[in-house]
């Protein structure tokens, strides 16, 4: 399946597989089934994206990240502290 990061940022792969399975059972020609899968994917991704309570795949991966995105304010304070500490020794 060809997809964008917008889909994978909002829908887990097991959910995509379930949508494919259920939509493909709807019947009709292959073209009709493929279009039904695409339509359901888009609809579900939009619902997931708009949900305030749902943890997205993107958020899940970010929480598991070894190197989380640093807070620029914290980095700046650490840099100031390092420069100040070094100045004490000069």
Buried (B, 14 or more C-beta within 10 A) or exposed (E): EEEEEEBBBBBBEEBBEBBBEEBBEEEEEEEEBBEBBBEBBEEBBEEBBEEEEEEBBEEEEEEEEEEEEEEEEEEEEEEEEEEEEEEEEE
